[in-house]
Protein backbone atom coordinates (compact mmCIF):
# COMPACT_ATOMS: atom_id res chain seq x y z
CA UNK A 1 0.00 0.00 0.00
CA UNK A 2 1.31 3.45 -0.91
CA UNK A 3 1.03 6.10 1.77
CA UNK A 4 1.07 9.73 0.84
CA UNK A 5 2.25 12.24 3.43
CA UNK A 6 -0.48 14.42 4.79
CA UNK A 7 -0.27 18.09 3.78
CA UNK A 8 1.29 20.38 6.38
CA UNK A 9 -1.13 22.26 8.58
CA UNK A 10 -1.42 25.88 7.64
CA UNK A 11 -1.15 28.29 10.50
CA UNK A 12 -2.65 31.72 10.59
CA UNK A 13 -0.19 34.61 10.87
CA UNK A 14 0.89 35.47 14.40
CA UNK A 15 -0.94 38.81 14.31
CA UNK A 16 -4.25 37.11 13.59
CA UNK A 17 -3.83 34.64 16.44
CA UNK A 18 -2.79 37.33 18.91
CA UNK A 19 -5.63 39.69 18.16
CA UNK A 20 -8.36 37.09 17.93
CA UNK A 21 -7.54 34.76 20.78
CA UNK A 22 -10.12 36.27 23.15
CA UNK A 23 -7.72 37.37 25.89
CA UNK A 24 -8.38 40.62 27.66
CA UNK A 25 -5.59 42.97 28.46
CA UNK A 26 -4.68 44.16 31.93
CA UNK A 27 -6.96 46.88 33.31
CA UNK A 28 -6.05 49.03 36.29
CA UNK A 29 -8.10 51.64 38.08
CA UNK A 30 -6.92 55.23 38.02
CA UNK A 31 -6.35 55.21 41.79
CA UNK A 32 -4.09 52.10 41.78
CA UNK A 33 -0.85 52.83 43.68
CA UNK A 34 2.35 52.81 41.65
CA UNK A 35 3.88 49.79 43.39
CA UNK A 36 0.68 47.78 42.85
CA UNK A 37 0.73 48.77 39.18
CA UNK A 38 4.28 47.48 38.83
CA UNK A 39 3.38 44.25 40.62
CA UNK A 40 0.35 43.69 38.37
CA UNK A 41 2.33 44.32 35.19
CA UNK A 42 5.03 41.88 36.28
CA UNK A 43 2.49 39.25 37.37
CA UNK A 44 0.89 39.04 33.93
CA UNK A 45 4.15 39.56 32.03
CA UNK A 46 2.90 42.65 30.24
CA UNK A 47 4.39 46.06 29.54
CA UNK A 48 1.04 47.73 28.87
CA UNK A 49 -2.17 48.21 30.86
CA UNK A 50 -5.37 50.12 30.26
CA UNK A 51 -6.22 52.69 32.93
CA UNK A 52 -9.93 52.83 33.75
CA UNK A 53 -12.08 55.31 35.61
CA UNK A 54 -14.76 54.66 38.21
CA UNK A 55 -17.31 53.63 35.58
CA UNK A 56 -14.90 51.22 33.84
CA UNK A 57 -14.28 53.35 30.78
CA UNK A 58 -10.73 53.39 29.48
CA UNK A 59 -9.07 56.73 30.21
CA UNK A 60 -5.65 55.91 28.80
CA UNK A 61 -2.76 53.50 28.98
CA UNK A 62 0.25 53.06 31.22
CA UNK A 63 3.46 51.30 30.24
CA UNK A 64 6.14 49.60 32.28
CA UNK A 65 8.48 52.41 31.21
CA UNK A 66 6.07 55.01 32.66
CA UNK A 67 6.03 53.21 36.01
CA UNK A 68 9.81 52.76 36.17
CA UNK A 69 10.40 56.40 35.22
CA UNK A 70 8.19 57.53 38.10
CA UNK A 71 9.98 55.21 40.53
CA UNK A 72 13.64 55.75 39.62
CA UNK A 73 13.63 58.84 37.42
CA UNK A 74 14.53 59.20 33.76
CA UNK A 75 17.04 56.80 32.29
CA UNK A 76 19.68 57.80 29.76
CA UNK A 77 18.67 57.21 26.15
CA UNK A 78 20.29 54.27 24.39
CA UNK A 79 22.84 55.37 21.82
MARBA-3410 file (N, C-alpha, C, O; in Angstrom, 1 decimal):
79
0.8,-1.2,0.0,0.0,0.0,0.0,0.9,1.2,0.0,1.9,1.3,0.7 ~ 0.5,2.2,-0.8,1.3,3.5,-0.9,0.7,4.5,0.0,-0.5,4.7,0.0 ~ 1.5,5.1,0.9,1.0,6.1,1.8,1.6,7.4,1.3,2.8,7.6,1.1 ~ 0.7,8.4,1.2,1.1,9.7,0.8,1.1,10.6,2.1,0.3,10.4,3.0 ~ 2.2,11.4,2.2,2.2,12.2,3.4,1.1,13.2,3.5,0.6,13.8,2.4
0.6,13.5,4.7,-0.5,14.4,4.8,0.1,15.8,4.6,1.2,16.1,4.9 ~ -0.8,16.7,4.0,-0.3,18.1,3.8,0.0,18.8,5.1,-0.7,18.5,6.1 ~ 1.0,19.7,5.1,1.3,20.4,6.4,0.1,21.3,6.8,-0.6,21.8,5.9 ~ -0.1,21.4,8.1,-1.1,22.3,8.6,-0.7,23.7,8.3,0.4,24.1,8.6 ~ -1.7,24.5,7.9,-1.4,25.9,7.6,-1.8,26.6,8.9,-2.9,26.4,9.5
-0.9,27.5,9.3,-1.1,28.3,10.5,-1.4,29.7,10.1,-0.9,30.2,9.1 ~ -2.4,30.3,10.8,-2.6,31.7,10.6,-1.4,32.6,11.0,-0.7,32.1,11.9 ~ -1.3,33.7,10.4,-0.2,34.6,10.9,-0.3,34.9,12.4,-1.4,35.0,12.9 ~ 0.8,35.2,13.0,0.9,35.5,14.4,0.0,36.6,14.8,-0.7,36.6,15.8 ~ -0.1,37.7,14.0,-0.9,38.8,14.3,-2.4,38.4,14.4,-3.1,38.9,15.3
-2.9,37.5,13.6,-4.3,37.1,13.6,-4.5,36.3,14.8,-5.6,36.5,15.5 ~ -3.6,35.4,15.2,-3.8,34.6,16.4,-3.8,35.5,17.7,-4.6,35.3,18.6 ~ -2.9,36.5,17.7,-2.8,37.3,18.9,-4.0,38.2,19.1,-4.5,38.4,20.2 ~ -4.5,38.8,18.0,-5.6,39.7,18.2,-7.0,39.0,18.3,-7.9,39.6,18.8 ~ -7.1,37.8,17.9,-8.4,37.1,17.9,-8.4,36.0,18.9,-9.3,35.1,18.8
-7.5,35.9,19.9,-7.5,34.8,20.8,-8.5,34.9,22.0,-8.6,34.0,22.8 ~ -9.1,36.1,22.1,-10.1,36.3,23.1,-9.6,36.7,24.5,-10.3,36.9,25.4 ~ -8.3,36.9,24.6,-7.7,37.4,25.9,-8.0,38.8,26.1,-8.0,39.6,25.1 ~ -8.2,39.2,27.3,-8.4,40.6,27.7,-7.1,41.1,28.2,-6.3,40.4,28.9 ~ -6.8,42.4,27.9,-5.6,43.0,28.5,-5.8,43.3,29.9,-6.8,43.3,30.5
-4.7,43.8,30.5,-4.7,44.2,31.9,-5.4,45.5,32.1,-5.1,46.4,31.3 ~ -6.3,45.6,33.0,-7.0,46.9,33.3,-6.7,47.3,34.8,-6.8,46.5,35.7 ~ -6.3,48.5,35.0,-6.0,49.0,36.3,-6.9,50.3,36.5,-7.1,51.1,35.6 ~ -7.3,50.4,37.7,-8.1,51.6,38.1,-7.2,52.8,38.2,-6.0,52.7,38.5 ~ -7.7,54.0,38.0,-6.9,55.2,38.0,-6.3,55.5,39.4,-5.2,56.0,39.4
-6.9,55.0,40.4,-6.3,55.2,41.8,-5.4,54.1,42.3,-5.2,54.0,43.5 ~ -5.0,53.2,41.4,-4.1,52.1,41.8,-2.7,52.7,42.1,-2.1,53.4,41.3 ~ -2.2,52.3,43.3,-0.9,52.8,43.7,0.2,52.3,42.7,0.1,51.3,42.1 ~ 1.3,53.1,42.6,2.3,52.8,41.7,3.0,51.4,41.9,3.2,50.7,40.9 ~ 3.2,51.1,43.1,3.9,49.8,43.4,2.9,48.6,43.0,3.4,47.6,42.6
1.6,48.8,43.2,0.7,47.8,42.9,0.6,47.7,41.3,0.4,46.6,40.8 ~ 0.7,48.8,40.6,0.7,48.8,39.2,1.9,48.0,38.7,1.8,47.2,37.8 ~ 3.1,48.2,39.2,4.3,47.5,38.8,4.1,46.0,39.1,4.5,45.2,38.3 ~ 3.6,45.6,40.3,3.4,44.2,40.6,2.4,43.6,39.7,2.6,42.4,39.2 ~ 1.3,44.3,39.3,0.3,43.7,38.4,0.9,43.5,37.0,0.7,42.5,36.3
1.7,44.5,36.5,2.3,44.3,35.2,3.3,43.1,35.2,3.3,42.4,34.2 ~ 4.1,43.0,36.2,5.0,41.9,36.3,4.3,40.5,36.4,4.8,39.5,35.8 ~ 3.2,40.5,37.1,2.5,39.3,37.4,1.9,38.7,36.1,1.9,37.5,35.9 ~ 1.5,39.5,35.2,0.9,39.0,33.9,1.9,39.0,32.8,1.6,38.6,31.7 ~ 3.1,39.6,33.1,4.1,39.6,32.0,3.9,40.5,30.9,4.2,40.3,29.7
3.3,41.7,31.3,2.9,42.6,30.2,3.6,44.0,30.5,4.1,44.2,31.6 ~ 3.8,44.7,29.4,4.4,46.1,29.5,3.4,47.2,29.3,3.7,48.3,29.2 ~ 2.1,46.8,29.2,1.0,47.7,28.9,-0.2,47.4,29.6,-0.6,46.2,29.7 ~ -0.9,48.4,30.2,-2.2,48.2,30.9,-3.1,49.4,30.5,-2.6,50.5,30.4 ~ -4.4,49.1,30.4,-5.4,50.1,30.3,-5.7,50.7,31.6,-5.9,50.0,32.6
-5.8,52.0,31.7,-6.2,52.7,32.9,-7.7,53.1,32.8,-8.1,53.7,31.9 ~ -8.5,52.6,33.8,-9.9,52.8,33.7,-10.4,53.8,34.9,-9.7,53.9,35.9 ~ -11.5,54.4,34.6,-12.1,55.3,35.6,-13.0,54.5,36.5,-13.1,53.3,36.5 ~ -13.8,55.3,37.3,-14.8,54.7,38.2,-15.9,53.9,37.5,-16.3,52.9,38.0 ~ -16.2,54.3,36.3,-17.3,53.6,35.6,-16.8,52.5,34.7,-17.6,51.8,34.1
-15.5,52.3,34.6,-14.9,51.2,33.8,-14.5,51.6,32.4,-14.0,50.8,31.7 ~ -14.7,52.9,32.1,-14.3,53.4,30.8,-12.8,53.5,30.8,-12.2,54.0,31.7 ~ -12.2,53.3,29.6,-10.7,53.4,29.5,-10.4,54.9,29.3,-10.9,55.6,28.5 ~ -9.5,55.3,30.2,-9.1,56.7,30.2,-7.7,56.9,29.5,-7.4,58.0,29.0 ~ -7.0,55.8,29.4,-5.7,55.9,28.8,-4.9,54.6,29.1,-5.5,53.6,29.5
-3.6,54.7,28.8,-2.8,53.5,29.0,-1.5,53.9,29.8,-1.1,55.0,29.7 ~ -1.0,52.9,30.5,0.2,53.1,31.2,1.2,51.9,30.8,0.8,50.8,30.6 ~ 2.5,52.3,30.6,3.5,51.3,30.2,4.4,51.0,31.4,4.5,51.8,32.4 ~ 5.1,49.9,31.3,6.1,49.6,32.3,7.2,50.7,32.4,7.7,51.0,33.5 ~ 7.5,51.3,31.2,8.5,52.4,31.2,8.0,53.6,32.0,8.7,54.3,32.7
6.7,53.9,31.9,6.1,55.0,32.7,6.2,54.8,34.2,6.6,55.7,34.9 ~ 6.0,53.6,34.6,6.0,53.2,36.0,7.5,53.3,36.5,7.7,53.9,37.6 ~ 8.4,52.7,35.8,9.8,52.8,36.2,10.4,54.2,36.2,11.2,54.5,37.0 ~ 9.9,55.0,35.2,10.4,56.4,35.2,9.9,57.1,36.5,10.7,57.9,37.0 ~ 8.7,56.9,36.9,8.2,57.5,38.1,8.9,57.0,39.3,9.1,57.8,40.3
9.3,55.8,39.4,10.0,55.2,40.5,11.5,55.6,40.7,11.9,56.0,41.7 ~ 12.2,55.5,39.5,13.6,55.8,39.6,14.1,57.0,38.9,15.3,57.3,38.9 ~ 13.2,57.7,38.2,13.6,58.8,37.4,14.0,58.5,36.0,14.0,57.3,35.6 ~ 14.2,59.5,35.2,14.5,59.2,33.8,15.8,58.4,33.6,16.8,58.6,34.3 ~ 15.8,57.6,32.6,17.0,56.8,32.3,17.7,57.4,31.1,17.0,58.0,30.2
19.0,57.3,30.9,19.7,57.8,29.8,19.2,57.1,28.5,19.0,55.9,28.5 ~ 19.1,57.8,27.4,18.7,57.2,26.2,19.8,56.3,25.6,20.9,56.6,25.8 ~ 19.3,55.2,25.0,20.3,54.3,24.4,20.9,54.9,23.1,20.2,55.5,22.4 ~ 22.2,54.8,23.0,22.8,55.4,21.8,22.8,54.5,20.6,23.3,54.9,19.6
END
